[in-house]
Amino acid sequence: MSKKKKKLAQNPGLNKKTLRRLLIDVFEDNANVPLNYKQLAKMLDITDPNVRAMINEVCLELVGEGKAEQPEVGKFKYIAPVRRTSDGAIAGRIEFNSRGKASFVSPDFEGEIFIAAESLNHALPGDEVKVYMFAKRKKRLPEGEVVEIIKRARETFVGVVEISRNFAFMISEHRSMPYDIFIPLENLKGAVNGQKVIVKIVDWPKKGKNPVGQVVEVLGNPGENETEMHAILAEFELPYHFPKHVEAAAEKIDETITAEEIARRRDFRDILTFTIDPIDAKDFDDALSLRKLENGHWEVGVHIADVTHYVEADSALDKEALERATSVYLVDRVVAMLPERLSNFICSLRPNEDKLTYSVVFEMDEEGEIFDKWYGRTIINSNYRFHYDEVQKIIETQEGIYLEPILTLNALARKLRAARFTKGSIAFDRIEVKFRIDENGKPLEVYFKESKEAHQLIEEFMLLANRSVAEWVGAQKVGRSAKTFVYRVHDEPDMEKLSNFASYIKRWGYGINMKSTHTIASSINTLLDGIDGRPEEDVISNLAIRAMAKAEYSTENIGHYGLAFRHYTHFTSPIRRYPDMMVHRLLTRYLEKGKSAQKKIWEDKCRHSSDMERKAAMAERASIKYKQAEYMKERIGQTFEGLISGITDWGVYVEIIENRIEGMIPIQVLNDDYYIYDEKNLQLTGKYSGKKFQLGDKITVIVAKVNIPKKQIDFNLATNTPKP
């Protein structure tokens, strides 16, 4: 057992996930030896009584999962983790690392199995496969061979077509396709040499090195904005137009609000209501209403577009919305989850129009203490459409339309925010990189958008509504269990990652208190406050985020660690997020005293929504990187001050301070010494000079090369000349 693990184990903030991994390491090092919790605690150097008690709990869980056995009471022995199928294989997923090395990950195997290139048998990254394991050699990773491809991770690939006299190839730009795709000339669909296309694999001969494909869509010429944005969407298998039958279904929707419908709803049309959104927004999901009650309290209504009134479950519109799961926000466009007629007109809470909404209404005092809540369907008529900068100006100058209501809501939001942080919520207020672009999509300027009080005003009331809905449904029981619901969950941080993060930030003189999950959150907030405006802010914020678990959707409520909420969901953006539509439907069901929904159906939808959210986020980042590359192409040869944002054995990543654009100094241009990569401390050290490149170091770079199609920017050190 390494010293690193012993140090982790001594920490009373050790979570179950990390403890489980440490215990499995001990079991594997002591194969076939039954161990009790005292022996395990001694091997891990654990003295804390709470963690010692958790050891027994984890061991019993491993027994329940069939991954350990209990040969005698109180003693546990690990079972070899591979459960083979009748043909001697195990099922799982193929993954490639950044260096192109393949490995196999399976729920039936703790750890990874190395797969040599010649043993992949046409498997691609993400594919679900069966693998046969070879006999393990001492001190080497387990190794295996793919014997069957169960399901392809993706069917289509994006790249540039190269045409010769008798055949063509598509050269993929996607890291998930390490092979060129052979295309017979009759399968080109009109594509000409050098164009970007989407290709589908139709065959892969057993002894063939390359798959055979056909062009399914011609995107256009590389370098053109429309081509590149569509290519990014296609790369992540995201749509950029609606099927005709879905558009037709949207056109058929009757937007008339009948007297009978109004009678079924609580009427807020005579109460002051307004929306606050970005200046260029068209899909207004949410509105706030405010009025003073006779008892001196405030009534705050959080009103959300009632999308599910118009989109029936399992309709063509609903199926398309589920498939997309989210709107995608690229640099120059929004790829909406719902057709424009719904997202920008019928459902959008536009000013001076009657709109159907789903609302949570709070009664609270001046201190933000809540005395009553109401949930249900409503009708509103927004008095005014604010944008964030307008509200921010009102807050800062104390002048403007609806001044008193804005200031009242802001004061209440401040109270809610303060209470949230007192309870352990973490303040990840990130700066957004934005571009000013011309009519052809060319980036002219890079600027930043910060979260100010106007954003926080809306954020706090949306968080309050989301949490309240989740709490109400969470209290609805079937026996001892809560009714099936869609939660937005965020797991506790992995202690090993957090420990690594804590060691990284010591070089700047910062630290975090890892005594408990609450002290971790509190000290991270202190850290984030302390780095505000400092050069190292972006690097440390990014490292902190990477140390955290990823939020996702689930029917299993494990709480939201980052917000410090035991119950949390997404209720407030149904125009752009399918899980919010799911939440509206389930809330309606339970308000009407309906039975608990079937868990598996909703969990499958949660998993799909989480997957699509990740794809959308990757596409958004890819569009930003593309525009950054375009922007820097015009600045080759220019010198910039930057901070080292990443260290790998193939180069040093540097983020330019003035525009937050990241590029890399390739290791081969550092020719003044032989540099050794230290993975543990994330640094490069010169073998002879002792010169170090470390995270957060300030550095001067020259823009050397830009590859726009690959979205890559290469730097040189301003004081270093690359080898010829």
N, C-alpha and C positions, 0 to 999 in steps of 0.2 A: 504493500500500500504506500502510495507516494505521500510525501509531506504535505503536498497541496491538498490532497483529499482529507488528510487528518485535520488540517486547519479548517477546512470546510465543515467537517463533521462536528467539530467543537462548537460551531456557531449555533446558538439556540434558535436562530431564524431559519434553520435548515428545513426545506419543504419536503413533502413526501416524494415528489418526482425525483429530486436530486438524491435523497436517501435511498430510493429504490435502485438507482443506477449504481451507487456506491456498494450496496449490498450484493447486487449481481456480480460486481467486480470481485468481491471477497469470495462469493460462492464459486466463481469460475477458477479462482486461484487455489481453491481448496476442494477440487472436484471429488465427489463421492464421500465427503466427510460431513456427517451430521453435526450441525452447530446450533447452540441455543442462543438466546438474545444477549446473554452476558458475554459469551465468547465473541459474538459479532460486535458488540459495543466496544469490547477491549481492542479488537483488531482495527476498529475505526477510531479508537481513542475518543469515544463519546462518554461524557460524564453527566451531561444534562439529563435529569430524570424524565422530562417530557419527551425528549428525543429517544431515549432508551425504550420508553413505552411504545413509541411509534415504530420501533424496529419489529416488535412482535406483530403489530398491526399489518405492516407491509409484508412480512413473511406469510401471514395467514392469507393475505390477498393473493400472493404468488401461488399458494397452495390451491386456492379457489379457482385460479386461472389455469391450473394444470402445469404451472412452470416450476413448482417445487413440491416436495412431498414431506410428510411428517412421519418418519419411521418410528418415532416414539414421542410421547407427549412432551412438548416444549422444545423438541429438536427438529431442525429443518435441513433438508438436502435438496440441492438444485437439480432439476431434471434437464437433460440436454434439450436445448430450445427448439430443435428442428423436428417438426411433425410432418413426415413425408406422406404424399398421396400414394395410391396403390402402384403408381408407376415409378415411385422413388423420388419424386420431385416435390418442391415446395413452391407456392404461388406468392408473387409479390410484384414489385415495380422496379424498373430499370432507371437509374439516375446517372447522369454524367457530371463530374466536377468541372471547375473552370479550366482545367488542363486537358479536358477531353477523355479522362479515365472513367470507365464504366464501373458501376457497382450495383448491387442488388439489395433492395430493402424489403423486408417481409414482416407482417405482424406475427409470424411464427418463428422469428429469429431475432434475438437481441444483438444488434450491431449490423455490420455490413458484410457482404460477400463480394469479393473482387471478381469481375468478369473480364477476361482478356478479350481483345478485339476480335480474335479469330473464333471466340466462343459465343459471340453475340447472336450469330445466326439470324441477321437482319433485324434484330430488336433495336428500337430507337428510344431516346430518353422519354421517360414517362409511361412507356408501354407496360401493360400488365402481362406478366409472363410466368411460365413455369421454369424453374432452374433445378438442375441436378447438381448436387454438391460433390466435389472431389474429397478424398481423404485429406484431413488437415495435416499440414506440415508444421513442424515446430517453429515457433516464433514468426509465423507468417499469417497474413490474413486468410480467412477461409476463402476457397476459390470454387467457382462453379461454371456451368455451361447452360445457356438457354436451350431448352428442349421444345418449347412451344410458346407461341405468342397468343395470349388469350384475347387481348383487346388492345388496339392501337390507341395511343394517347391523342393523336390527331390524324386527320385524313388529308389535310391540305397544307401546302407549304408555299412560301413567297420567295421569289428570287428573280434573277435576270436570265432571259433566254438567250442562248448562243446557238445560232443556226449555221450548219454547214450544208454541203450539197445534198447529202443523203439522210441526215438525221439532225437532231437538236438535243441540247442538254439545258436543263434549268440549274443555274448555279445559285444555291440557297444562301441567304444572308442570316438564316435562323440557326442559332447554336444547337437547336434540337435536331438538325438535319446535317450530319457529317458527310453525307453522300450527295453527289450531283444526281439529278433525276433525268434518265434517258427519255426523250420524247420523240416518237415517230412523227414524221412531217405531217401526216394526216391528222394528228392530234393537236396541232398548234392553235387552232381556232382563230386564225388571222393574225397572230402575233408576229411581229417583225423582229429582226435581230437587235438585241440590246434593250428590248422593252421589259418592264417589270410585269410579271404574271403571277396568277395563283394556279398551282398545279396540284392535281389529285393523283396519288399513287393507285394504279389499277392492277399492277402485277409486279412480282419480284421473283424471277426464276431462281430455283433453289441454288444453282451454282453461279448465278449472276452477281457481279460485284455491285451493280447499280440497279435501283428500282426503275420500273417503267411507269410513266405518268402521262396524263393528258391535261392540257390547259383548260381550266374551267372559267377563267376570266382574265382579260387583258386589262391591266391597271393603267398603263401609259408609259411615258418616258421618264427614266430616272431623273431626279433633280427638280421635277415639277411638283409644286406644293400639293395639288390634289392627288397625284400619283403616290407621293410619299406618305401622306396622311392615311390614304386608303390602304397602303401597304402595311402601315403600322397596325391598323385595325385587323387586317387579314392575318398578320403575323401572330396575333393573339386570339385568332378565331372569333373576332367580334364583328357584328354586322354594321354596315353603313347605309343601308336602305331597308325599308319595310317591304315585305311581300305585298303584292297588289291586293290580295284578299283581306289583309289586315288593315290596309289603308281604306278599303271599301267598307269594312266593318266600322271603322271610326267615323266615316262620313254618314253612316246610317243612324248614329246615336241621336236621339231626341234630347236636345238641351233644355226643353221647356220645363219650368218648375211649376207644377200644378198646385192648386189650393190645397188639395188632399195631402200632397207631400209636405207642404209648409205646416199643415196642422199636426203632422206627426213629429215635428221638430221643435226645439226650443229656439225662440226667435230673438236674435241679437242685432237685428237691423237698425234699431234705434239707439244702440250703444256705441260709443266712440270706438272705432276699430281701424287699425292700419297695418300695413306690411312694411318690413324693412329687409331689403335684399341688395345684392350687388347692382351697380348701375346698369350693367348690360343684361341682367336677368330677364327672362320672359315667363318662366314657370314659377309662379309664386305659390309655394307649398303651404306657408304658414302665415297667420295673422295674430295680432294681439288686440284684445279689447280691455278697457279699463273703465271702472266707475266706482264711485264712493257709495258705500251702503249706509243705511240709516244708523247702524250701530257704530259707525266710524271706521269700520274695516274697509279694505279694498277688495273688490272683485276683479280678478285678472282671468280673462279667458284666453286659452291657447287653442286657436282654431286651425284645423288642418284640412286641406282639400279632401273631400269625400270621394276619392277615386273609385272605391268599390261600389258606390251607388251606380256608377256608369259602366264599370267593367265587371261583367258577371263572371263568376268562377267557372273555369273550364271553357270559356268562350275563346274564339280565335284571338281576340285582343289579350285575354288573360294568359293564354298559352305562350304568345309571343313575349309578353312582359316577363313571364317566368323564365323563359329561355334566355332573355337578355339579363334579367335580374337587377340591372342597375343602368343608369345613364353613365356615359363615358365622357369625360371632360378633357379633350385635347387642347393644345395651345390655341388653336384658331376656331374651334367648333365644339358644339355639344352633340353627341350622338345619343338621342333621347331613348328612354325605355318605352315610352308611349308615343304614338303618332302625334304630330304637331297640333291637330285639332283638339286633342284631349289635353296635352301637356301645356300648351301655350294659350288655350282659349277656354274650353268648357270647364276644365278643372282648376285652372290658374285663378288665384284670388285677386283678380284685377279690380282696381278702384271703381266705385260707383256702379257696381253690378251685383245683383243678388247671386250669392254663391252657396252651394251646399257644402257643409263642413262637418267634421267629426271633432268634438271638442272635449277638453278637460278644463273645468272651471274651478278656480281656487278662491277661497275666502281667506285673506291674510291681513295681519296688522302691519304697522309701520316698520316693525323689526323683521318682517318676513316670516313670522310664525304662522303656520297654516292651521285654520280652525275647521275648514270643511272643504270637500272636493266633490265634484259632480262629473260624470262621464256620460256622453251621449251625442246624438246627432243634432245638428243645429243648422240655422241659416244666418248668414251675415251679409253685410254690404259695407265693404271697406271704404272708409272716408278719405284715405290718402295713401299714396304709394311713395314711401321713403326709400332712398338708397343710403348705404352705410355712411358715406362721407357727409351727407346732409345731416344725419342724426349726430354724427361725431361733432360737427360744427355747432349744432344746437347745444350739446353737452358742454363743449369748451367755452362758447361765447355767452351761454345763458340767454340766447335770443333765437327766435324763430317760431314757426307755426307749431301749434300743439306743444308749446314749451313745457307747461306744467305736467301734462301726462307723460311726456318723454322723461323729464327729470324724476318723476315719481317712480316710473318703471325702472329707471337706471338705479335709483337708490335701493329699491327692493332687490334688484339683480345683484348689487354689491353685497347685500346682506346674505343672499343665497350663496354667492361665490365664497364669501369668507367662511360661512358655515361648512361648506363642502371641503375646503382646504383644511379646516380644523379637524375634520374627520378622516383626513388622510388622502384626499384626492391629489393627483399629481398634475402640475401645470405645464403641459407640453403645448405652449403657444408658439407654433412654428411660423417662420417667415416664408411666405409664398413667393416664388420667382415668377414674374410676369414679363411678357414681351409686348412691345408696341410694334405692330407689323403693318406692311403696306397692303395694297389691294391684291398683290400676287402672293401674299404670305411671307414675304421676305422680312426677317427681323431687323428692325431699325434701332431698337433700344431695349435694354434689360432694366427692369425696375422691381421693387419689392413691395409686397403688401403685408402689413403687420396687423395682428389682431388687436384692435383697440376697444374702448368701452362700448361703442355701438354694436360691435360683433358680440362682445361678452353679454350685453343686455339680452340679445336674442338667444344666445347659447344657453344662458342660465334657465330661461323659461322653457326652452326645448328640453333640456336635461331634466328639469322638474317634471314636465309632462311625461317624458319617457319613463322615468323612474316610478312615477305614481301609477301609471297604467300597469307596469310590471308588478308592482307591489300588490295592486288590487287583484290581478289575476292570480298571482302567487298565493294569495290567501284563500282562493277558491279550491276546496279540497274534494278529492274522491277517496274516501277512506282516510288514510294518513298522507296520501300523495297529493301534490298540487296538480291541477288540471293541466293538460298538455298546452304548452305555450311556446312562442318564439322569443328567445332571449338574446341579447347582445352580451356576450361573455368575454371576460379577459382574465386569464389565469395568472396566478402569482408568478413572480419572476423566478427563473432558474438561478439557484444560488451560485453555481459555478460561473455562469456568464456574468453575474453581478459582481462576484469576487474579482474576475478578470477586469471588469470595468473599473472597479475601485482601485486596482493596481495601476491601470493606465492613467487615471486622472491625478495620481500622486505627483507626477512629474510637473504638474501645474500648481501643486500645493493644495489640491482639493481632496476631500474624502467623503465617504458616506457611512452612516451608522447602520450596521447590519444586525443589530440586536434582535429586531422583530420586523414583521412586515410593515407595521405602522411607522417605526423609526426609519425604515428604508424610505418610505414615501415622503416623510417629513424632511429627511436630509437631502433627498433628490430635489425637492422644492427649494430648499435653501441653496443648493448647488446651482440650480437654474437661475435663481434670482441673482446669485453672485457673479455669474458669467454674462449676464445681460449686457450687451453692447461691447463685450471684450472680443478680441480677435479670435480667441479659441471657442467662442460660443457655438458656432455651427458644428465644429468637429465633436465637441463634447455632447451636444444635444443629440447628434446622430448616433454616437456611441451608446448613450443612455437608452435611446429608442430601441437599438439593436439588442440591448440586454433584456428588454421586456418581452413578454409573450405577445403574440399577435391576437387582436380582438377578432371574434368571429360570431357566427349565428349558431345557436344550438337550442334544442328543447331541454337539454340538461343545464339547469341553472347553477353555475358555480360562482356566480357573482361577477362583478367588474372591478378588478383590482385597481386599475388606473384611476377610476372615478371614486373608488371606495364605496360602491353601492352593492348591497346584497342582492338587489333586484334591479335589472335594467333591460330596456328593450329599445327598439327603434319604431316609433309611432308617428313621427313628425314630418316625414318626407315621402309620402306614397307616390308622388308624381315621378320620382327618380330612383326609388328603391323598392324592389318587390317585397322584401321582408316586412316593410311597413304596411303594405297591402295585406299580407298574411296576418299581421297583428290586428288590423282593423276587423278582419273577418272573424278572428277568434274572440276578440273583445265583444263583438256583436253577439256571437253565439252564447257567451257566458253572461252577458247582460240580460239575455232572453232566457236564462236558466237552462241552457242547453247542456247536453252531456259532454264529457271530455272528448276531445278529438283524438283520432288514432295517431299515436306518437310517431310511428315509423314513416308515415306519409309526410308529416311535417318536418321530421328530421332530415329526410332525403332532400326536401326543398331548402332547408337550412344549409346543408352541405353544398348543394349546387350554388346557392346564393353567395356563400363564402368564397367558393372557387371563382365565380364570375367577378366578385369584388376584387380579388387578387389580380385577375387578368386585366380588369379595367385600370387598376392602379399601375400595373406594369406598362400598359399602353400609354397612360398619361405621362409616366416618366420617360418613356421612349420618345414621345412627341417633344418633350422639353429638351431632351438630349439632342434630338435632331436639330431643333432651332438654335440650340447653343453651338452646335458644330457649324451651322450656317453662319451664325453671327461671328464666330472666331475665324472662319475661312478668310474674312476680309481683314483680319488682324495678324496674319502670319508675319513673323519677324518682329512683332512688338513685344515689349518687356512688361511684365506685371509682377506685383507683389502677391504672394500666396501663402497658404498654410498647408502643411502636409496633412492630408485627410485620410490616407490609407497607405499601408506598406504591405507589399507581397514579394515573393521571390522573383517576380518578373518585372517589377517596377515600383515607382513611388508615385502615388496619386496626390495631386496638389489642387486645392481649390483657390481660385483667384479671389482676393478679398473684395475687390470693388464690384464684382458682378456675380460671385458665387458659382462660377462655371468651373467644372472639374475636368482636368486632363491628367495625363500620366507621363512621367519621365521613364522611358524604357530602361531596363537594367543595363542594356548593352551600351548606352551612351554615357554611363558613369564609368569613364575609362581612366580615371586617375588612380584607381585602386581595384583590388578584387574584393567585392562586397559580399558579406555573409549575412543571410537572412535569419533573424531570430524570431520565430513564430510566436513564442510565448510572450515576449515583450514588444512585439510588432515594431521591429527596428532593423535597419541595415547597418552593418558595421564594417568599415574598411579593414581588411586583414593586416595591412602594414601601417596605415596612417592612424587607425583608431577612429577615424571620422565617422560620425553617426548621422543617420536620417531617422528621426523619430516623429510620431504623431504630434501634431500641433506646432512643430517647428516652423518658424517664419522662413520663407525661401523666395528668391527672385528667379523667375523663369522667363524663357522666350518661347513664344508659340512657334513650333517647328513644322508641324504637319497636321492637316485635318483631313480625315476620311469621312465625308458626309454620309455616304450610304451606310457605313458601319457605326456612325455616330461617335467616332473616336477623335480625340484631340491629343496630340503628342507635344510635350514640352521638352526643352533642353534647359539645363542649368544656365543661368546668365553668365556664370564664370567658367563654364565647362564646354569644351568643343567635342562633338561626337567623333568617333573613329571614322575615317574615310571608307 
